[in-house]
């Protein structure tokens, strides 16, 4: 380790110990002061000879910059003195936390925590995290990384949730001590590593994303594309983590990400026992979080300015090297399976190099603080920063904001003064410049064309863009259907059928995607001593799972049909033509719990989907016999439809940049109520009022909060919802983007839970009841989630998400279904106006129903918090439940559609509402609905169709689409009897 490298890690350790984690709980209470307890003990242990002066100066400056970047300043009166009583917030007496994204306040009431006790707990916690070398002295790098990873995780039960949310400043309790320590460490290491102690913001983006994922023929391809991109992103992030530590990465937040944990344990060498409670060390199926595509394709980091270019180039080399080495390894295995000697002269090696050239695309931008910002009195000099930003912002941007106008003016204002700002307060200006420059640079760079122009043979069966890999160039002259039997792919698949689908010939990128699932398990995980098996659920199995669950709920009667099917399964298995099907996890849990089901029942449930898919007989009579046996066993024709969901957070760019489309938080409302009340009462000058009413400036802690919220949502909640509470399979969850397969009877439940979980909204009781939601161990509300005792801070109640969903027959081409899925998600954002859901129903017989509804009809009133109360989803779910019951015939949906196209829409709105409500109620009652049910649904459907939010849609079409989707979901074969 070089002296510079050692200095970086020592700077981080010093930064991590400059403030105690329990600062909020001991401030103004501990006689030793907040720097005299934990700080002193840890620094004496880690720096027995004291902190070097240069290092101490870097840490002090980093602390000041981090504080300025994250904490809005408030004015003080000349009469206040240095420590005015109104500025001293005792957290034990008035413990208030503010959600960093929604502004929701949480009053924890009085805390009875002894300062000496919490100090002792904190000292013990951090001393146990110290990693020592062979000579017994603290290892700076390992200890700094252990502090970063496990510092926020307190094992003490009563303190666990509060510990991770403790504020850095009790006066401005909207960011945690952990974000402050992270940011201080990032600044300190950049100061220490740069020759001029000058940090820079570095942005790097990888691509392409959507096109790469969308090229899929199977559900495995879908998962592989997204997971491989996440793994590629980690190959780049790892370069920064190894040199500067994961705290240098502002976005995405890396704490708790399984791939990062694996690196810490196996490559850095942190004590493996620290990870024993992590889910990724225990799970032995693809429910393991390591299978989640958890990392986005963009990063923002604080780096030494003089190393920014070299770091970006190293990241580029790392990601492309990872892709190239992985592809070369896959090709070597392919050649081995085909029985072909792997020599450099083979044409496939030249193909591989040409097709992977420039992949992935890497776009990077760096903006240094100096020379754009020069520290000085009374405020930093920003002439160069203003000049650099003018092409993008003109006279606007952060430098024109009320915040900067106030802070950059003389500090005295009729007896009112502010703390002197430092360069850290200009983080918003540096970031907005970084964002604009990155977007501009990406738009003008020309990506290399792939494949190269020398390729003239037939193209890949999956992408259609590049030649398929071959050892013999002459084979490329043969079109599909007349390829010789001794092609590379045919020979390899004959030897190892699991490599790919029979007859399929793939290019380098398609090979990467197709072989990635097996490669990840056998090479990446086996190397880490993790025995994890991966299961791929087919669309057919997912569709059949609806019928299987009903069969299990009826006691799983086998009967003669079941016995005959077991015989068929034995015969097929003996012939090597049958494998156990991978069932949804929720169904597996139900099947395997206790002694509820016999081994025969369990085996039949596992082989039935595979038996239906793999019936080897070409005799139509034999196939009909199998179908009849399945129908007799299940009591009905097996379900043939499944659903795909695509959810995307709305206006994510605005949330990150602080744009007007995100929920604006005023500077005033980020202060503790004690501070806020004093400001309102004593500081009412126009200039000060404008400053306090201005939007809260973008800050590193905001970016960390967004990334942390998306991590909690994507890594923990999404998989729990999709796979534990619904019969689904998560394809990817990369922050605010989610794609999942789900059984058709769980579609509405899954959509609702995902939307509620994204913002941390409580699910109304009416929706819980009508959808039969499983809320065991899950509480949502206040922008947070409590899952099995674990507290997760989410995006907040004002953050919205739009979702598209497609209901399709399992035999429909996946590529076509994916195109309709993306169109549905786009429809939710465009036609639905965001914060909406769109469902496309594709019937096998032809035709499509497209339903688009908002999650909420009306925005919250002033002072109200957004909720899902009265959501149109409640109407759809309740109507589905009504049709699924025994009393009301689904015929109501058909007879109603006859007159809806002829509505006199030119009528006055109130009269049209009365007409609609009356006729709808009449039709529902005629088909068996009770008097009150008919009136209720008639009124609700009429109100929905005529609501101003749906003014651009024909009222009759709205009602017809709602009825069509509800009727389809209520059919006997898929209606959940518990809903």
C-alpha positions, 0 to 999 in steps of 0.5 A: 500500500502506497503512502498516498493510499494509506493516507486516504484510508487514515483520512476516512478513519479520522473523518468517521471518528470526528463526530460520535454516531450518538451525537444527537443523544448526548449533545448538551447532556454529556459533561464530556461533550460530544467530542470528549466521549466516543470520539476521544476513545476511538481516536486514542485507539486508532491514532495512539500518536495523535492525528497528524496536523495535515490530516486533522486539517483535511478532516476539519475542512471536510466536516465544514464542507459536508455541513455546508452542503447538507444543512441550510443556514439560519439567521441569528441576531446579534443579541443571541450570542454564540450559543443562543438558547433557541438554537440549542435543540435537546433531542432527548426532550424534543426528538423530531425527525423529518423525512428528507424527501417528503418533509413529513415530521415524526415526533418521537416524544421524550426519549429516556436514554442515559447519555453514559449508557449510549456512549458506552454502547457506541464505543463498544459497537465501534471497537468491535468493528476495528480490524487488526493486522497480523501485528495487532495494530488497526488496519486502516483500510479494513477498519474504515470499510467496517465502520462504513458498512456496519456502523449504522447497524446496531444489534441492540433491539430497542435502539436498532431503528432509531440508531440508523435514523439519528440526525447529524444536526438536531436543528436540521433533522432531515439527514442522518449522522451516517450521511454526514460521516459518509460525506465527510469521509468522501471529502476528506479522502479527496482532499488528502489524495489531490495535490491541491486538496481539490475535490470533483464530482464525477458522473459515469453512465453505462449503456445501452440499457433498454434495448439490451434488456428487451432483446429476449426470447425467454424469461431467463433472457429478461432476467439475464439482461438486467442482471448482467448490466447490474454486474457490469455497473459493479465492475466499474463501481469497484474501481472507485471503491477499491481506490477511494472507498464506497463512501465516495459514491454518492449515487447509488448508495452501496451500503448493504448491496450484496455484490458490495458485501461479497467484495468486502468479505472475499476480496477486502477480507473483512471478518466473515462473521460480520456478514452471517446475518445477511440474507445473501449468505443464507439463501440457497435459491435465486431468492438470494439478493445476489440475483437482484439487478440492484445497481443502476447504470449511472453513478456520481462520486466525489473524487480527487480532481487530479484523478478524475480522468484517470479514474474514468478511463480505469472504469471504462477499461474495467467494465469492457475488460469484464465483458470481454473476459466473461465472453471469452470464458463462455466461448471457451466452454462453448468450444469445449462442449462442441469438441473444437480445439480452442485456437486463436485462429478460429473465426469466432475469436475475431467475431467476438472482438469485433462485436464487443468493441466499445461495449458497454458504452461509457459516458463520463463527465467531471466538474471540479470545485476549483478553479470554478469556486475559490474560497474567500471572504465573506463568501466563495468567489464564483465568477468562473462557476457562473461563466461555466454555467451560462451556456446551460442556465443563462442567468438562472440556476442555483447561483440565481436562487434565493438561497445563494443570493442571501448567503453571498450577500454581506453577512450583516443585515440590520442586526441579523447574520448568517454563518460564513459559507464555505465552498461546500454550500455550492454543491448544488451549483456544481451538481447541476453543472455536472448534470447538464454537461453530462447530458450534453456530452452524451448527446454529441458522442458517437458510439462505435457501430456494432458489429463492424462492416466486415460481417456479411453472414446470416445474423443472430437468431435473438438480436438479428444484428450481428453474425452468429458465432462460428468456428467455420466462416463458411457456415454463415452462408446457410440460412436458418433451416438449412444450417449444417449439423456441425455448426458450433452451436449445434455441436455444443447443444447436442453435447450440452442441451442446457447451453441454449435452445435447440437450433438457436445460433447466437452472436457475442452479446446474445451469448453473453445474455443466454449463458449468463445465468449459468455462468453467474452461478457456476463461476461467480458464486461457486468461487465465493463458496455459495451453493446457490441453485437458480430456478427459471419460471416459465410463463406457462408455469406461472399461468398454471400456478393460478389453478394449482393454488386453487387445487391446493386450497381445495386439499389437493385431491388426487383421484384417478386422474392424478394417479394417471398423471403420476404414471405419465410423469414416471414414464416421462422421467424415466425417458429423461424427458421431464424435469420438476417445474420451478414453481413460484416461491409463494406456492412452494412455501404453501406446498411444503409447509408442515405435513399438510400435503403428502409426498404424492401431492407435492410431486404432482404439483411439481411435475404437472406444469412440466408434464403439460409442457413436455408431453412427448406424444405427437398423437393428438388423441394422447395430448387430448387425453392428458389435457382431459386428465389435467382438467379432471384433476384441477376441476376446470381447464388450467389457467392459460394467462399470466401477467407482466408488470413494469413499474417506473418512478415518475420524474426521477430526474427532477427528484435528483436535480430538485426540479419543480416536478418533484415535491418542493420542500422549503428551507424553512420546513427542514428546520426543527419546529423549535428553530422554525417557530423562532424564525417565524416569530423574530425574522420577518424581513423580506429578504429573509422570508424569501430565503426561508420560503425558497426550495431546499437546495439540492444536497448530497444527503438528498441524493443519498436519501433517494438512493437509500430509499430506492435500495430499500424498495428494490433490494428488500420490498419488491422481492418480498411483494412479488414472490412472498405475497404474490405468485410472481417472479421478479425479473429486475428491480433497479431502483425505481424500475421494476419488471416482474412476472405475476400470476394473473389472479395476483395482478391487481394485488401486486400492482397495488402493493408495489405502488404503496411500497414505492412511496411508503403509503398505507394501503386502505382497508377497502383495498386490503379486503377486496384484494385479499392482500397478505400484509403479514409482517409488513407495515406501510405508512409515513414514507417508511416500511416496517418489514419483519421488524426492519425499518426502511425509509422510502421515497415518501408519500409525494413520490409517485410511480406509474405502472404498465401491465399486460395480461397475455396467453402463455404461448404469445411471443415474449418479444411482442408481449414486452413491446405491449408492456412498454407501451402500457407503461408509456400510456400510464405516464402519457395518457394517465398523466403519471401516478397511473396504471395501465392494463392491456388485456391481450386475448388469444382470440384477438383484440385488446382491451386497454385500461388506463386509470390514475392511482388517485383522482384528486391531488391532496388538499393543502396541508394533507398528505397523499393517500390511496384512499378512494383510488380507482383501483378500489373500484376495479378490485371491488368490481372484480370481487363482485363478479367473482362471487356467486350472486352477480353474473359476469354477464353484466359486463357484456350487456352493459357494453351494448349501450355505452357507445351511444351515450349522449356525452353532450348532456350536462354533466350532472344529468349524464352522471345520473343517467349513467349511474341509474343504468349501470345500477339497473344492469348490475341488479338485473344480473344478481347484485343486491340493491345497495351494491348496484347503486354503489357501483353505478354511482362509483363508475359514473363518478370515475368516468366523468372525473376531470382527471379523465376528461380526455377519455370517452366516459363510455370507454372508461366504463367498458374497459373497467368492466372488461378487465374486471370480468376477465379477472373474475372468471372461475378459473382465475378468481381467487376465492379468498378475495 
